[in-house]
């Protein structure tokens, strides 16, 4: 399982629009065949800080996500609303063990 955690800071005046666009991306992302999770989180301490937790079965599935129409629309739409460039950090899952999930 491949996980990417994306930290995003949004300009305060665009929070509502960002949430709306990101929820649309979330709705389509969780329908992708290779997707396990696509969580959208907002910080309790800083309303402008968001975290996207994206879990995909394989590196290929994660790469395919970035080619989808919904991702490309989201990326282009929210870019001007960001306070600074988003930061994505990739991880490989140790637990849960993907072989156990696929049983």
C-alpha positions in Angstrom: 0.0 0.0 0.0 1.3 3.4 -1.0 0.2 6.4 1.1 0.7 10.1 0.4 0.1 12.8 3.0 -0.4 16.2 1.4 -0.3 19.3 3.5 -2.0 22.3 2.1 -2.4 25.8 3.5 -5.3 27.7 2.0 -5.8 31.5 1.9 -8.5 32.2 4.5 -10.9 33.8 2.1 -11.0 30.6 -0.1 -11.5 28.0 2.6 -15.1 27.2 1.7 -14.4 27.0 -2.1 -11.4 24.8 -1.4 -13.4 22.4 0.8 -16.1 22.2 -1.9 -13.6 21.5 -4.7 -11.7 19.0 -2.6 -14.8 17.1 -1.6 -15.7 16.7 -5.3 -12.2 15.3 -5.9 -12.6 13.0 -2.9 -15.9 11.6 -4.2 -14.3 10.6 -7.5 -11.0 9.5 -6.0 -12.6 6.9 -3.7 -14.3 5.3 -6.7 -10.9 4.6 -8.4 -10.2 0.9 -8.6 -6.8 1.3 -6.9 -7.9 3.5 -4.0 -8.1 2.3 -0.4 -8.7 5.7 1.3 -8.9 9.4 0.4 -9.4 11.4 3.6 -9.8 15.2 3.7 -8.7 16.6 7.1 -8.8 20.2 8.5 -6.6 21.2 11.4 -8.3 21.9 14.7 -5.7 24.6 15.5 -5.4 26.3 12.1 -8.5 26.5 9.9 -6.3 27.2 6.8 -4.3 24.0 7.2 -5.5 20.8 5.5 -4.2 17.3 5.1 -5.1 14.9 2.4 -4.4 11.2 3.3 -4.4 9.2 0.1 -3.9 5.4 0.2 -3.5 3.4 -3.0 -2.9 -0.3 -3.6 0.2 0.3 -5.7 2.6 3.0 -6.9 1.0 2.6 -10.3 -2.5 3.2 -8.9 -1.3 6.3 -7.2 0.3 7.6 -10.4 -2.9 6.9 -12.4 -4.8 9.0 -9.9 -2.8 12.0 -11.0 -3.9 11.5 -14.6 -7.6 11.5 -13.9 -9.9 14.3 -15.0 -11.1 15.0 -11.5 -7.6 15.3 -10.0 -6.5 17.6 -12.9 -9.6 19.8 -12.4 -9.0 19.9 -8.7 -5.3 20.7 -9.1 -5.9 23.6 -11.5 -8.9 25.0 -9.6 -7.3 25.1 -6.1 -3.8 26.3 -7.1 -4.6 30.0 -6.8 -6.3 29.5 -3.4 -3.2 28.1 -1.7 -1.1 30.2 0.6 2.0 28.3 -0.4 2.7 25.3 -2.6 1.2 22.0 -1.3 3.7 19.5 0.2 3.2 15.8 -0.5 5.2 13.1 1.3 5.0 9.5 0.2 5.0 6.5 2.5 5.0 2.8 2.1 2.7 1.0 4.6 4.2 -1.3 7.2 0.9 -2.0 8.9 -1.8 -2.8 8.0 -0.2 -5.5 5.9 -1.8 -5.3 2.4 -1.6 -9.0 1.9 -3.9 -9.4 4.9 -6.3 -6.8 3.5 -6.7 -8.6 0.2 -7.8 -11.9 1.8 
